[in-house]
Amino acid sequence: MKRRALGRGLSDLIPGAEAVERRPAADLPLEAIRPNPYQPRTDIDEESLEELAQSIRKNGMLQPVIVRQRGDFYELVAGERRWRAARMAGLSAVPAMVRNVPDQDMIRLALVENLQREDVNPIDAARSYERLCLEFGMTQDGVAEAVGKSRASIANTMRLLSLPEGVQEDVQKGVLSEGHGRALLPLVGLAELEVMWSRTVSEQPSVRELEQWVKQALRPKKEKATGPESRNPIVADIEARLERALGSPVRVAHSDRKGSGKIEITYHSQEDLERLFLFLTRI
């Protein structure tokens, strides 16, 4: 599999790292290196690790890990998968570059390194994007540049965090795809979500089919509340588009006579409110 090009290098993420990248790596004993305590990854694919280990047995470790010294041992800054695979391959030492890295940069680098992997699950990715925005003040554009994705992709993945915990777990485990999760977003806060979620898990429709199911579930509810003929179709369309964009229930109360009204956006937790704030202030 072709490896995706990194969005930004170490020198872009840690000031002064460029000089370190040019230094020759020195071999360090594996037993002297410990994992990054700020590692955000919650799942490690043993099969892909074994594939990497086989490559290391055959070709050696082609890229050094980055570490920082902590007393008598070293702590991984970047390259935990390579370090783990090297242990599986039976190596006693690995090439490493040593540098001083503050805790904040350790967290940021661990987040970005994981996000640059192809197999990171959508929920772990969404939580990492959110941390980069909330804890490090990065914009969605900045996150997109760092991990080599589009801003729209970052925003769409972050919207998954407004889903209920159980739905998020199914997306995280691969029971539902990211597309299925996004298709369920307009139902957040509605009783129909539980039914639609259960049906999706059992019947495994395509994302397009699920989107149609969701539209059908929403249509009677809106017609019952407003009457099929009484609702301004332009306002109804804007309301539906806002719900899709924000990933949250939206109600547009509009007066055709006055030409004014208000927009109500429903959120379900402080984290959801912060997600909406970031989205609305960084468009």
Stockholm file with secondary structure:
# STOCKHOLM 1.0

chainA/1-283         MKRRALGRGLSDLIPGAEAVERRPAADLPLEAIRPNPYQPRTDIDEESLEELAQSIRKNGMLQPVIVRQRGDFYELVAGERRWRAARMAGLSAVPAMVRNVPDQDMIRLALVENLQREDVNPIDAARSYERLCLEFGMTQDGVAEAVGKSRASIANTMRLLSLPEGVQEDVQKGVLSEGHGRALLPLVGLAELEVMWSRTVSEQPSVRELEQWVKQALRPKKEKATGPESRNPIVADIEARLERALGSPVRVAHSDRKGSGKIEITYHSQEDLERLFLFLTRI
#=GR chainA/1-283 SS CCCCCCSSCHHHHSTTHHHHHHSCCEEEEGGGEECCTTCCCCCCCHHHHHHHHHHHHHHCCCSCEEEEEETTEEEEEECHHHHHHHHHTTCSEEEEEECCCCHHHHHHHHHHHHHTSTTCCHHHHHHHHHHHHHHHCCCHHHHHHHHTCCHHHHHHHHGGGGSCHHHHHHHHHTSSCHHHHHHHGGGTTSTHHHHHHHHHHHHCCCHHHHHHHHHHHHHHHHHHHHCTTTSCHHHHHHHHHHHHHHTSCEEEEEETTTTEEEEEECCCSHHHHHHHHHHHHCC
#=GC SS_cons         CCCCCCSSCHHHHSTTHHHHHHSCCEEEEGGGEECCTTCCCCCCCHHHHHHHHHHHHHHCCCSCEEEEEETTEEEEEECHHHHHHHHHTTCSEEEEEECCCCHHHHHHHHHHHHHTSTTCCHHHHHHHHHHHHHHHCCCHHHHHHHHTCCHHHHHHHHGGGGSCHHHHHHHHHTSSCHHHHHHHGGGTTSTHHHHHHHHHHHHCCCHHHHHHHHHHHHHHHHHHHHCTTTSCHHHHHHHHHHHHHHTSCEEEEEETTTTEEEEEECCCSHHHHHHHHHHHHCC
//
